Amino acid sequence: MSASGNGEEEVPELPIHVIKNRATWTSYSPDWVEPGRKSWEASEISWGIWSVPESEVHALGDLSQWKGKDAIELGCGTGYVSAWLHRLGMKPVGVDITPAQLASARTFQAEFGIDYPLIEASAEAVPLPDAGFDLAISEYGASIWCDPYAWIPEAARLLRPGGLLVFLRNSTLSILCSPDVGAATTELQRDLFGLNRVEFDEQSVEFHLPPGPMIRLLRENGFEVEDLIDIRPPADAQPTRHDYITLEWSKRWPSEEIWRARRS
C-alpha cells in the first residue's frame, strides 16, 4: 500500500484481469448456488468436474494428518472445499475476490452449521501474515483465475516451511485443444510456447501456464513438486453441464490435473 496525501493508506488498484474476473463471477454466481449446495452436501472430498473421489486420487495423502492444521483456500467461491477441510478437523480460511460468491458461502455456512473465516481479497494479495498455514489449496480458483506469477509466490509466503500446496486446474492438453468457442477438439488449436494468459472471450481472463514453466516457477518460490495427477472420469461418469469439454474427450485424455508441491 502507498500513503495518500491525507495520511491514510491507499488500497492499490486491482489488475485489470482481477476486475474482469470479479465482474464475470458476479454474473455467474446465481448459477453456482445449487452446484455449491450439492458440493456442501457431499460426504466425501472429490475433485473437478468429474467428481473423482479423494479416496482414488490421494491428492491430500493421509487425511488423518490434517486434523488441527491450518488451511487456506485460494479462490474459494461458494466455500465447499473449505467445508470439506473443516469436516476433517482442519481450521480453514476461505479467500475470494467476488462478494456474491462469498455471500453464497456464508449462506451455506449458516445452512450446514459450519463456520470458518471468509476474506474478500484477491489470491494474488492476501491480507494475512506470513507462514500461517500448513495447506494451501485451490480447485479451479486461483489455479486458473489468477496470474501464477503472483499467486504462486503468495501461496509460498502464506505457507509454513514443509507446508503443502495442492491445486487443480484444466490440463495443458485440454487448453491446447480448446478453440476460442466450443468444446476441446482432437486437434491442436493454440501454441504451447508462450501459453499463459488466455482470453476465451472479452469478459474474463484465465491463466494456463504449461508444466515446464510451472515447475520452474514453483522451484523459484521454494517448492518441490511431489506429484502431478492426471484426472480421468470414473467409469460411471455422466456428461456435465460444462460445454468446454466432453466426457468422450476426457475418457481419452486428461481434461484436468492436480499438482502437489511442498514448501521447503
Backbone bond lengths (Angstrom), bond angles and torsions (degrees), N, CA, C in turn:
res aa  C-N    CA-C-N  psi(-1)  N-CA   C-N-CA  omega(-1)  CA-C   N-CA-C  phi
1 M - - - 1.451 - - 1.521 110.78 -
2 S 1.309 115.68 151.55 1.452 120.08 178.48 1.510 109.69 -114.76
3 A 1.333 116.57 154.00 1.464 120.70 -177.81 1.521 109.63 -82.67
4 S 1.322 115.57 138.86 1.458 120.14 176.48 1.512 109.46 -93.32
5 G 1.320 117.21 172.26 1.451 121.86 -176.31 1.510 113.43 -66.84
6 N 1.331 118.61 -23.30 1.459 121.34 -179.12 1.522 113.07 -93.87
7 G 1.323 115.95 10.90 1.458 120.49 176.63 1.508 114.63 87.94
8 E 1.337 117.75 -3.29 1.443 120.97 178.26 1.525 109.96 -92.51
9 E 1.323 114.26 153.26 1.450 118.35 178.21 1.526 110.24 -79.99
10 E 1.319 115.40 139.53 1.460 120.64 176.99 1.520 109.35 -97.28
11 V 1.322 116.18 136.49 1.449 120.35 174.07 1.528 108.30 -78.07
12 P 1.331 118.12 126.66 1.462 119.25 -178.59 1.522 111.77 -62.36
13 E 1.308 116.46 149.22 1.454 120.62 179.46 1.527 109.99 -66.38
14 L 1.318 115.26 141.30 1.451 119.68 178.12 1.518 110.34 -74.23
15 P 1.341 118.08 145.31 1.466 120.50 173.25 1.522 110.56 -59.16
16 I 1.311 116.43 152.58 1.464 120.96 -175.66 1.525 111.54 -59.98
17 H 1.344 117.76 -35.66 1.470 118.33 -179.20 1.526 111.16 -67.42
18 V 1.332 117.64 -32.08 1.465 120.59 177.25 1.533 110.10 -68.46
19 I 1.311 116.54 -42.79 1.463 121.11 179.08 1.530 110.41 -62.84
20 K 1.333 116.62 -45.07 1.461 120.02 -179.62 1.526 111.36 -64.82
21 N 1.326 116.64 -42.36 1.464 119.52 -177.65 1.526 111.80 -70.28
22 R 1.318 117.26 -34.12 1.459 119.92 175.69 1.535 110.25 -63.72
23 A 1.324 116.67 -42.74 1.467 120.09 177.79 1.528 111.15 -64.43
24 T 1.325 116.34 -40.75 1.459 120.37 179.29 1.517 111.05 -62.48
25 W 1.332 116.47 -44.97 1.461 119.28 -177.99 1.523 112.15 -74.52
26 T 1.306 117.23 -22.17 1.465 119.33 171.27 1.530 109.74 -64.29
27 S 1.327 116.18 -41.13 1.473 119.97 178.81 1.529 111.80 -73.91
28 Y 1.351 117.25 -33.20 1.468 120.96 179.61 1.526 112.59 -73.48
29 S 1.313 116.56 -26.64 1.467 121.94 -166.10 1.532 114.83 -49.80
30 P 1.335 119.99 -45.44 1.478 118.47 -179.36 1.525 113.32 -58.86
31 D 1.333 116.96 -31.92 1.459 120.61 -178.59 1.525 112.85 -76.11
32 W 1.336 116.84 -9.57 1.460 120.55 -177.44 1.524 112.30 -106.60
33 V 1.326 117.62 5.06 1.462 120.01 179.65 1.530 110.67 -67.96
34 E 1.323 117.73 -53.08 1.462 119.82 -178.11 1.531 112.44 -68.11
35 P 1.346 119.93 -43.21 1.468 118.17 173.07 1.532 112.22 -58.97
36 G 1.338 115.84 -36.84 1.457 119.19 177.26 1.514 111.74 -62.97
37 R 1.333 116.13 -44.80 1.470 120.09 179.09 1.530 110.71 -61.55
38 K 1.320 117.10 -42.00 1.470 120.90 179.12 1.524 110.62 -61.09
39 S 1.327 117.16 -40.04 1.466 120.27 179.28 1.527 110.91 -69.54
40 W 1.336 117.08 -37.87 1.462 120.25 176.18 1.523 110.87 -62.65
41 E 1.319 117.21 -34.08 1.463 121.87 -178.78 1.521 112.72 -73.80
42 A 1.332 117.45 -22.13 1.466 121.67 -174.94 1.531 110.62 -62.69
43 S 1.316 115.76 137.91 1.469 120.80 -177.78 1.524 112.22 -87.44
44 E 1.330 117.35 -15.82 1.460 120.95 -177.57 1.518 110.27 -126.53
45 I 1.315 115.61 143.54 1.459 121.30 174.88 1.528 108.61 -63.80
46 S 1.336 116.10 134.76 1.459 120.57 174.65 1.518 108.96 -139.18
47 W 1.313 115.80 166.56 1.458 120.72 -171.21 1.519 111.82 -124.46
48 G 1.338 115.05 134.67 1.450 122.11 167.10 1.511 115.31 71.65
49 I 1.319 114.41 -173.74 1.458 120.23 -175.01 1.527 112.24 -70.55
50 W 1.345 116.94 -17.78 1.457 120.26 179.95 1.524 111.49 -95.44
51 S 1.327 117.30 0.52 1.473 122.72 176.64 1.526 111.97 51.74
52 V 1.316 115.84 50.49 1.463 120.66 177.98 1.530 108.40 -74.51
53 P 1.326 118.82 125.26 1.465 120.81 -175.04 1.530 112.50 -63.73
54 E 1.315 115.54 143.40 1.456 121.07 174.21 1.522 111.04 -58.22
55 S 1.321 117.83 -30.80 1.460 121.43 179.27 1.526 112.44 -63.30
56 E 1.337 117.00 -19.87 1.461 121.29 176.03 1.528 111.71 -97.42
57 V 1.315 116.48 -30.94 1.466 121.15 -174.29 1.530 112.27 -87.28
58 H 1.328 116.64 -40.73 1.475 123.22 -178.94 1.527 112.15 59.69
59 A 1.321 116.22 36.74 1.464 119.21 178.66 1.521 112.07 -68.85
60 L 1.328 116.65 -28.16 1.464 121.27 -178.60 1.521 112.90 -99.15
61 G 1.335 116.65 -0.78 1.453 119.64 179.44 1.519 112.11 71.01
62 D 1.333 116.12 -148.30 1.456 122.40 178.75 1.525 108.74 -68.33
63 L 1.313 117.34 112.97 1.457 120.73 -174.37 1.528 112.42 -66.01
64 S 1.328 117.30 -24.96 1.460 119.79 -178.88 1.524 112.21 -66.32
65 Q 1.334 117.34 -21.75 1.469 120.77 -178.67 1.518 112.70 -67.64
66 W 1.339 117.63 -17.35 1.459 120.54 -171.26 1.524 113.67 -92.86
67 K 1.297 118.43 -7.08 1.457 119.60 -178.67 1.523 110.94 -60.45
68 G 1.332 116.08 127.61 1.458 121.67 179.50 1.507 114.65 82.70
69 K 1.332 118.47 -2.61 1.456 122.04 -177.55 1.532 110.94 -88.77
70 D 1.341 114.51 161.36 1.463 121.47 -177.85 1.524 110.37 -97.11
71 A 1.331 116.24 135.42 1.464 121.56 -179.37 1.518 109.91 -130.92
72 I 1.317 115.76 148.63 1.456 121.27 172.98 1.518 108.25 -128.73
73 E 1.336 115.24 128.86 1.458 121.35 177.66 1.520 108.18 -101.61
74 L 1.314 116.10 119.79 1.458 122.48 -174.32 1.528 109.91 -97.59
75 G 1.324 114.99 105.06 1.457 121.01 -173.02 1.520 108.96 85.14
76 C 1.344 116.48 64.28 1.468 120.75 -168.20 1.518 113.72 -81.08
77 G 1.343 119.22 -17.00 1.456 119.66 -178.90 1.514 111.90 57.58
78 T 1.336 117.02 -125.16 1.460 121.38 -179.40 1.522 112.78 -80.03
79 G 1.327 118.38 -1.45 1.456 122.05 168.58 1.506 117.15 85.27
80 Y 1.352 118.62 13.87 1.458 119.07 -174.61 1.531 112.76 -70.32
81 V 1.332 118.03 -32.62 1.471 119.11 178.53 1.527 109.59 -64.19
82 S 1.324 116.92 -44.97 1.461 119.93 177.55 1.526 111.05 -62.14
83 A 1.330 117.18 -35.28 1.466 119.94 176.67 1.516 111.01 -63.32
84 W 1.321 117.38 -41.90 1.459 120.90 176.22 1.525 110.93 -60.77
85 L 1.328 116.00 -43.77 1.466 119.77 -179.73 1.526 110.57 -64.80
86 H 1.321 116.17 -38.16 1.469 120.52 177.05 1.529 110.15 -59.25
87 R 1.316 117.33 -40.97 1.467 120.97 -179.97 1.522 111.66 -67.74
88 L 1.343 117.13 -21.13 1.466 120.68 174.75 1.526 111.75 -78.26
89 G 1.328 116.31 -7.47 1.458 120.37 -176.58 1.510 113.41 95.62
90 M 1.325 116.23 11.34 1.459 120.39 178.12 1.524 110.66 -83.30
91 K 1.331 114.76 168.41 1.464 121.77 175.65 1.530 107.66 -114.66
92 P 1.350 116.59 88.38 1.470 119.90 -175.15 1.521 112.61 -86.63
93 V 1.331 114.07 157.57 1.458 123.94 169.10 1.518 106.57 -129.96
94 G 1.323 117.09 129.45 1.460 121.02 178.61 1.516 111.20 -101.90
95 V 1.324 116.07 134.53 1.464 122.07 179.96 1.519 108.81 -123.28
96 D 1.328 116.94 128.99 1.460 120.94 176.78 1.518 109.01 -152.83
97 I 1.331 116.31 149.97 1.460 121.80 -176.82 1.526 112.69 -89.27
98 T 1.343 117.58 -12.70 1.461 120.83 -172.06 1.524 111.63 -102.93
99 P 1.324 118.95 112.31 1.468 120.98 -179.34 1.524 113.52 -56.20
100 A 1.321 117.88 -37.41 1.464 120.33 -178.31 1.525 111.51 -64.13
101 Q 1.323 117.21 -37.95 1.458 120.45 177.34 1.525 111.39 -68.32
102 L 1.326 116.08 -40.18 1.458 119.88 177.46 1.520 111.04 -65.72
103 A 1.326 117.08 -33.78 1.467 120.02 176.45 1.521 110.27 -62.68
104 S 1.334 116.87 -41.08 1.468 120.23 176.48 1.524 110.21 -63.68
105 A 1.326 116.88 -42.07 1.460 120.31 179.22 1.524 111.07 -60.62
106 R 1.330 117.45 -41.56 1.475 120.60 179.25 1.525 110.98 -66.81
107 T 1.326 116.99 -36.84 1.467 120.52 176.36 1.516 110.49 -60.65
108 F 1.326 116.53 -44.21 1.465 120.51 -179.98 1.523 111.59 -69.88
109 Q 1.331 117.41 -34.91 1.465 119.22 175.68 1.530 110.28 -57.46
110 A 1.318 115.98 -45.74 1.467 120.01 179.51 1.524 110.89 -67.20
111 E 1.328 116.24 -40.10 1.471 120.39 -176.62 1.516 112.00 -67.41
112 F 1.345 116.78 -38.26 1.463 120.27 -174.87 1.529 112.90 -102.87
113 G 1.325 117.34 -0.06 1.458 120.29 176.26 1.510 113.91 68.44
114 I 1.310 116.89 34.09 1.469 122.46 177.92 1.517 108.02 -121.23
115 D 1.315 116.31 125.88 1.461 120.30 -175.75 1.532 110.47 -124.35
116 Y 1.303 115.54 131.36 1.466 122.22 173.50 1.523 107.14 -155.42
117 P 1.330 118.71 159.47 1.466 120.96 -176.68 1.524 112.37 -65.82
118 L 1.326 115.50 141.60 1.457 123.92 173.54 1.527 107.82 -123.64
119 I 1.322 115.86 130.37 1.461 121.20 -175.78 1.526 109.40 -122.10
120 E 1.318 116.45 127.60 1.455 120.33 175.19 1.526 108.76 -84.70
121 A 1.317 116.17 106.88 1.461 121.76 -178.55 1.519 108.76 -168.20
122 S 1.318 115.41 159.34 1.455 120.53 171.92 1.527 108.85 -77.41
123 A 1.320 115.97 141.04 1.464 120.34 176.14 1.522 111.76 -67.36
124 E 1.323 116.69 -8.85 1.459 120.68 176.09 1.528 112.06 -83.18
125 A 1.343 117.07 -12.93 1.471 121.56 -178.75 1.521 107.91 -154.27
126 V 1.318 116.80 82.73 1.463 122.41 -175.18 1.534 109.35 -89.49
127 P 1.324 118.15 125.98 1.466 120.77 -177.16 1.524 113.03 -80.70
128 L 1.324 116.19 58.82 1.460 122.37 178.90 1.526 109.27 -134.69
129 P 1.343 117.61 155.86 1.469 120.79 -177.19 1.530 112.92 -67.47
130 D 1.306 114.76 164.95 1.464 121.98 176.59 1.528 110.65 -65.30
131 A 1.337 114.12 154.10 1.471 122.94 166.62 1.525 113.01 51.51
132 G 1.330 116.88 48.19 1.454 120.00 -178.69 1.518 115.01 -106.34
133 F 1.362 117.45 -0.35 1.460 118.99 -170.77 1.529 111.78 -136.50
134 D 1.342 113.84 151.44 1.463 121.53 177.29 1.520 111.83 -96.54
135 L 1.339 116.26 -22.44 1.461 121.83 -179.48 1.515 109.51 -139.33
136 A 1.318 116.55 131.53 1.466 122.81 169.30 1.520 106.22 -116.66
137 I 1.328 116.67 131.94 1.457 120.28 -172.23 1.520 110.32 -138.64
138 S 1.316 115.95 146.69 1.458 121.37 176.94 1.517 109.11 -152.12
139 E 1.329 115.40 122.54 1.460 121.03 173.61 1.525 107.51 -115.61
140 Y 1.327 116.90 101.58 1.463 121.59 -176.61 1.528 111.64 54.82
141 G 1.307 117.11 35.76 1.461 121.24 174.90 1.519 108.34 -110.74
142 A 1.329 115.21 -111.84 1.463 119.14 174.83 1.526 111.43 -55.53
143 S 1.321 115.74 -28.28 1.463 120.66 -174.40 1.522 113.96 -58.24
144 I 1.347 117.98 -25.45 1.468 118.29 175.18 1.525 113.46 -127.69
145 W 1.350 117.43 -17.64 1.462 119.26 -173.91 1.533 113.27 -99.67
146 C 1.322 116.83 -4.34 1.465 120.85 179.76 1.523 110.22 -120.25
147 D 1.321 115.08 153.26 1.460 121.41 178.71 1.526 108.85 -66.93
148 P 1.334 118.41 119.10 1.465 119.42 -177.90 1.526 113.43 -60.00
149 Y 1.337 116.69 -28.15 1.464 119.32 179.03 1.528 111.86 -74.89
150 A 1.330 116.33 -4.58 1.461 121.25 173.89 1.523 111.52 -111.02
151 W 1.341 117.48 -45.34 1.465 118.29 -173.26 1.518 113.17 -80.53
152 I 1.319 119.20 -29.90 1.469 120.25 176.82 1.534 111.10 -64.59
153 P 1.344 119.95 -48.55 1.469 118.73 173.61 1.528 112.97 -59.15
154 E 1.332 117.40 -34.27 1.455 120.36 178.98 1.524 110.45 -67.47
155 A 1.327 117.38 -41.50 1.463 120.37 176.19 1.525 110.59 -61.27
156 A 1.324 116.63 -41.24 1.467 120.39 178.03 1.524 110.98 -61.90
157 R 1.316 116.79 -40.80 1.467 120.99 179.60 1.521 111.43 -64.64
158 L 1.318 117.23 -38.91 1.453 121.66 -175.54 1.526 113.38 -76.58
159 L 1.327 117.28 -24.05 1.459 120.87 -176.57 1.530 112.02 -84.42
160 R 1.324 114.83 145.90 1.454 121.08 171.31 1.531 109.18 -75.34
161 P 1.332 118.15 159.33 1.469 119.63 172.89 1.529 110.23 -55.02
162 G 1.312 115.73 132.41 1.460 120.62 -176.50 1.506 114.00 86.50
163 G 1.351 117.46 -3.90 1.457 121.23 179.20 1.516 111.85 -68.23
164 L 1.328 115.47 159.47 1.457 121.60 -174.88 1.524 110.84 -112.79
165 L 1.324 115.77 134.99 1.460 122.92 172.30 1.519 107.92 -107.78
166 V 1.333 116.76 125.29 1.466 122.33 178.20 1.523 107.54 -128.87
167 F 1.326 116.65 125.46 1.461 118.59 177.66 1.522 111.42 -144.51
168 L 1.338 113.96 143.01 1.456 122.12 176.92 1.516 109.15 -110.09
169 R 1.311 115.88 140.74 1.463 121.28 178.80 1.526 109.27 -150.79
170 N 1.337 116.60 174.23 1.461 120.81 171.69 1.525 108.52 -62.82
171 S 1.321 116.67 144.11 1.457 118.69 176.19 1.525 109.95 -69.11
172 T 1.311 115.84 152.45 1.462 119.79 177.53 1.523 111.11 -60.80
173 L 1.338 116.49 -39.43 1.470 119.11 -179.55 1.517 111.03 -61.64
174 S 1.325 117.66 -40.45 1.471 119.28 -179.25 1.521 110.99 -65.08
175 I 1.321 117.61 -35.72 1.463 120.66 178.21 1.526 110.42 -70.23
176 L 1.317 117.28 -40.00 1.463 120.35 178.79 1.529 111.14 -63.72
177 C 1.314 116.95 -28.67 1.467 121.28 -178.85 1.523 113.28 -95.19
178 S 1.340 116.86 3.76 1.462 120.58 -175.73 1.520 111.42 -96.65
179 P 1.331 118.17 122.56 1.466 121.00 172.93 1.521 109.63 -74.24
180 D 1.307 116.79 172.13 1.458 119.78 178.04 1.521 112.15 -64.07
181 V 1.326 116.25 -28.76 1.465 121.46 178.20 1.518 108.67 -132.23
182 G 1.326 116.74 130.49 1.452 120.56 176.49 1.519 113.15 103.20
183 A 1.339 114.47 178.94 1.457 121.50 -175.14 1.523 111.93 -79.84
184 A 1.339 115.38 159.84 1.456 121.58 176.80 1.529 109.93 -56.59
185 T 1.315 115.21 140.88 1.460 121.81 -177.77 1.526 110.08 -106.52
186 T 1.310 116.60 -177.00 1.464 121.62 176.56 1.523 111.45 -93.43
187 E 1.332 116.92 10.12 1.464 121.58 178.30 1.523 109.67 -126.63
188 L 1.331 115.68 150.63 1.459 120.25 178.23 1.527 109.98 -67.29
189 Q 1.317 116.01 135.03 1.462 122.42 -176.62 1.534 113.17 -113.60
190 R 1.329 117.36 -16.02 1.470 120.49 -177.05 1.520 109.45 -149.31
191 D 1.320 116.49 164.82 1.459 122.76 -176.74 1.530 111.35 -78.67
192 L 1.313 116.12 147.66 1.460 120.96 171.80 1.522 110.72 -79.26
193 F 1.320 116.70 -45.22 1.461 120.18 -178.63 1.522 110.17 -65.17
194 G 1.323 115.44 126.53 1.453 120.83 -179.11 1.516 114.22 86.24
195 L 1.338 117.79 0.57 1.458 120.73 -179.01 1.527 110.71 -66.95
196 N 1.295 117.23 130.40 1.463 123.61 171.78 1.526 108.57 -168.35
197 R 1.319 117.19 -81.66 1.457 121.41 -179.91 1.525 109.67 -75.27
198 V 1.332 116.16 124.21 1.464 121.57 -177.74 1.525 108.07 -129.45
199 E 1.325 116.29 127.72 1.458 121.81 178.09 1.522 108.16 -120.19
200 F 1.332 115.50 99.37 1.457 120.32 179.66 1.525 111.40 -73.09
201 D 1.332 115.79 -21.45 1.459 121.00 175.47 1.523 107.33 -148.33
202 E 1.308 117.03 -175.65 1.458 120.53 -178.65 1.520 112.89 -86.96
203 Q 1.329 116.49 -2.42 1.457 119.78 -172.11 1.521 114.09 -94.34
204 S 1.327 118.14 -22.88 1.459 120.02 -173.73 1.530 110.55 -146.15
205 V 1.326 114.45 165.87 1.463 121.43 -178.60 1.527 108.62 -131.82
206 E 1.319 117.02 127.32 1.459 122.22 175.12 1.520 109.47 -112.78
207 F 1.337 115.17 162.40 1.462 120.90 178.98 1.520 108.58 -130.27
208 H 1.333 115.61 127.28 1.460 121.48 -175.70 1.534 109.62 -137.78
209 L 1.305 115.77 72.87 1.461 121.71 179.98 1.527 109.56 -70.46
210 P 1.343 118.70 130.39 1.464 120.59 -179.20 1.533 112.32 -65.77
211 P 1.336 117.44 165.38 1.470 120.96 -175.71 1.526 114.83 -56.46
212 G 1.336 117.65 -43.07 1.471 119.03 -178.06 1.518 112.42 -59.00
213 P 1.341 118.21 -57.89 1.464 119.64 176.96 1.526 113.32 -61.01
214 M 1.335 117.50 -33.20 1.465 119.34 178.71 1.527 110.92 -65.92
215 I 1.306 117.20 -42.98 1.470 120.20 178.30 1.527 110.42 -61.27
216 R 1.325 116.38 -44.01 1.469 119.24 179.20 1.527 111.07 -63.49
217 L 1.338 116.80 -41.51 1.456 120.92 179.22 1.530 110.81 -62.75
218 L 1.312 117.04 -43.90 1.456 120.68 178.82 1.530 110.77 -62.31
219 R 1.304 116.82 -44.84 1.462 120.12 -179.89 1.528 111.54 -64.36
220 E 1.319 116.75 -39.84 1.468 120.69 178.78 1.519 112.02 -62.06
221 N 1.341 116.26 -23.12 1.454 120.70 -178.94 1.529 112.55 -105.28
222 G 1.317 116.03 21.04 1.452 120.86 171.66 1.505 115.70 84.09
223 F 1.346 117.98 18.72 1.455 121.51 179.07 1.524 111.08 -102.46
224 E 1.318 114.66 147.16 1.457 121.67 168.20 1.523 107.70 -112.28
225 V 1.326 116.78 122.96 1.458 120.45 -179.61 1.520 109.29 -71.75
226 E 1.327 116.14 124.15 1.460 121.13 -179.20 1.526 112.92 -99.71
227 D 1.328 116.73 -28.73 1.457 118.34 -177.17 1.524 110.05 -164.55
228 L 1.307 115.57 150.90 1.459 123.79 170.53 1.522 105.90 -132.92
229 I 1.337 115.81 110.35 1.457 122.17 -170.08 1.520 110.02 -105.12
230 D 1.325 116.89 117.71 1.462 121.34 174.65 1.524 109.33 -79.51
231 I 1.327 115.97 130.11 1.465 121.33 -177.33 1.530 110.14 -94.34
232 R 1.322 114.58 128.27 1.465 121.18 176.32 1.525 108.65 -120.02
233 P 1.320 118.23 135.07 1.472 119.59 -179.94 1.527 111.15 -60.42
234 P 1.329 117.90 145.41 1.468 120.48 174.58 1.528 110.73 -60.74
235 A 1.309 115.50 160.90 1.469 120.34 -178.46 1.523 111.91 -59.11
236 D 1.334 116.73 -32.22 1.462 120.33 -177.54 1.532 112.80 -97.51
237 A 1.333 117.40 15.42 1.469 120.94 -178.14 1.527 110.64 -62.44
238 Q 1.325 114.76 146.54 1.458 122.16 177.46 1.531 109.14 -112.91
239 P 1.335 117.83 155.30 1.472 119.65 176.10 1.532 110.51 -55.65
240 T 1.317 116.03 146.78 1.456 120.94 -179.18 1.528 110.27 -100.68
241 R 1.309 115.27 177.46 1.469 120.37 177.41 1.518 111.96 -80.19
242 H 1.316 117.51 -5.39 1.464 121.16 -177.39 1.527 110.02 -81.39
243 D 1.328 115.53 131.12 1.460 119.44 -174.09 1.522 113.77 -96.52
244 Y 1.333 118.19 2.33 1.461 120.07 -176.35 1.531 112.95 -90.95
245 I 1.321 116.93 -9.36 1.466 120.36 -179.78 1.516 108.21 -149.27
246 T 1.320 116.96 148.08 1.457 120.70 178.59 1.523 110.23 -110.30
247 L 1.318 115.45 159.16 1.455 120.71 176.66 1.527 110.51 -63.92
248 E 1.337 116.89 -40.65 1.460 120.73 -179.66 1.526 111.17 -60.01
249 W 1.342 116.05 -44.10 1.478 119.89 177.96 1.517 109.98 -61.61
250 S 1.322 116.84 -45.44 1.461 121.92 -173.13 1.521 112.69 -71.58
251 K 1.317 117.38 -19.77 1.461 119.60 174.66 1.528 111.62 -75.58
252 R 1.334 116.87 -20.87 1.466 120.63 -179.05 1.528 112.16 -96.76
253 W 1.341 115.60 -34.77 1.461 120.42 -177.91 1.532 109.21 -138.05
254 P 1.328 117.13 152.33 1.472 118.03 179.95 1.523 111.49 -69.81
255 S 1.315 115.95 126.41 1.462 119.68 175.82 1.530 111.21 -92.55
256 E 1.338 116.70 -14.33 1.460 121.54 -179.09 1.528 109.45 -138.39
257 E 1.326 115.11 158.61 1.461 120.57 177.98 1.523 109.88 -146.64
258 I 1.343 115.42 146.39 1.451 121.80 177.35 1.527 108.83 -114.59
259 W 1.326 115.69 130.84 1.455 122.73 176.94 1.522 109.78 -105.23
260 R 1.330 115.34 138.26 1.467 123.09 170.68 1.517 108.43 -120.98
261 A 1.328 116.86 126.21 1.460 120.88 179.76 1.525 109.15 -139.89
262 R 1.323 116.62 136.17 1.456 122.53 -175.92 1.527 110.86 -103.73
263 R 1.323 116.10 131.37 1.455 122.37 178.49 1.518 109.87 -77.59
264 S 1.333 116.80 128.45 1.466 120.63 179.71 1.517 110.94 -76.49
